[in-house]
């Protein structure tokens, strides 16, 4: 389910940042829009979780391997990573 509020519920500054991303030839993913929509409620906590799971040292997997796993799972879920 895609939340319609993610298309129009951002501040002016966030909309400018999204526009700069698009102008550089990129895209603005739904995840980026979600993290920016209510950062105090969800975005900061989720970003901290991702940082802890993806970027902290691990004895089992390198950071690159974890990024590859995330990209693979996103592809399986038909979600642009």
Buried (B, 14 or more C-beta within 10 A) or exposed (E): EEEEEBEEEBEEEBEEBBEEBEEEEEEBBEBBBBBBBEBEEEBEEBEEEEEEEBEEEEEEEEEEEBBEEBEEEBEEEEEEE
